[in-house]
């Protein structure tokens, strides 16, 4: 059985679905990648995907397509993506078992 690179909580799935519906133009799905930035080195990036990259890891969840940049797959294997909405903040959060540490502001991590 192949391990899924990333799982989405119900809250994350509903938020992704809402964002794709609200976008106002057709999308192939969302793409998850890693960017080099912050004090610890890596940061998660989410973006609308207008087309599928043949090298992306592609997951279909109840009609929603999640694409993972091939350079990010090994770094996020086993990660859970959640969405929180609180008084002072809202957004996607990632619980990644591969992280070895995070910067003080929580915006970047290293493996």
C-alpha positions in Angstrom: 0.0 0.0 0.0 1.4 3.4 -1.0 1.7 6.0 1.6 -0.2 9.2 0.8 2.1 12.2 0.8 -0.3 14.5 2.7 -3.7 14.2 4.3 -6.2 17.0 4.7 -8.5 17.5 7.7 -12.2 18.1 7.1 -11.6 21.8 7.8 -8.7 22.0 5.3 -10.7 20.2 2.6 -13.7 22.4 3.1 -11.6 25.6 2.9 -9.8 24.4 -0.3 -13.1 23.5 -1.8 -14.5 27.0 -0.9 -11.5 28.8 -2.3 -11.6 26.9 -5.6 -15.3 27.6 -6.0 -14.8 31.3 -5.1 -11.9 31.8 -7.5 -14.1 32.8 -10.3 -12.4 30.8 -13.0 -11.8 27.1 -13.6 -8.8 25.5 -11.8 -7.2 22.1 -12.2 -6.8 22.1 -8.4 -4.3 23.4 -5.8 -0.6 22.9 -5.8 1.5 22.4 -2.7 5.2 23.2 -2.9 8.0 24.3 -0.7 9.9 27.6 -1.1 13.3 28.5 0.3 12.7 31.4 2.7 12.5 32.4 6.3 15.1 31.9 9.1 14.9 28.1 9.1 15.0 27.6 5.3 11.7 26.1 4.0 8.2 27.4 3.8 5.0 25.9 2.6 3.4 27.4 -0.5 -0.2 26.9 -1.8 -1.4 28.2 -5.1 -4.1 27.7 -7.6 -3.1 25.3 -10.4 -4.4 26.1 -13.8 -3.1 22.9 -15.3 -1.5 19.7 -14.1 2.2 19.2 -14.3 3.0 15.7 -15.4 5.7 15.4 -12.7 3.4 16.5 -9.8 2.2 13.9 -7.3 -1.5 14.0 -7.9 -4.2 13.2 -5.3 -8.0 13.3 -5.8 -10.1 13.8 -2.8 -13.9 13.9 -3.3 -13.6 15.8 -6.6 -10.8 18.1 -5.5 -7.3 17.7 -7.1 -4.3 18.3 -4.9 -1.0 18.5 -6.7 2.4 18.2 -4.9 5.5 19.6 -6.5 7.9 16.6 -7.0 10.7 18.4 -5.2 8.5 18.7 -2.1 7.2 15.2 -1.8 10.0 13.7 0.3 9.9 16.6 2.7 6.2 16.5 3.4 5.6 12.8 3.3 3.1 12.0 6.2 2.1 15.6 6.7 -1.4 16.6 7.8 -2.8 19.9 6.4 -5.4 21.6 8.6 -7.2 24.9 8.5 -7.8 27.0 11.6 -10.0 30.1 12.1 -9.5 31.9 15.4 -10.0 35.5 16.6 -6.4 36.6 15.9 -5.5 34.4 12.9 -6.8 32.1 10.3 -5.0 29.9 7.7 -3.6 26.6 6.8 -1.3 24.8 9.2 0.9 21.8 8.5 1.8 19.1 11.0 4.9 17.6 9.4 6.6 14.6 11.2 9.7 15.3 9.1 10.4 18.7 10.6 13.4 19.0 12.8 12.8 22.5 13.9 10.9 25.8 13.2 12.0 29.4 13.3 10.7 31.6 16.2 7.9 33.2 14.1 6.7 29.8 12.9 6.8 30.7 9.2 9.6 28.4 8.2 11.1 25.0 9.1 14.0 22.7 8.4 14.2 18.9 7.9 
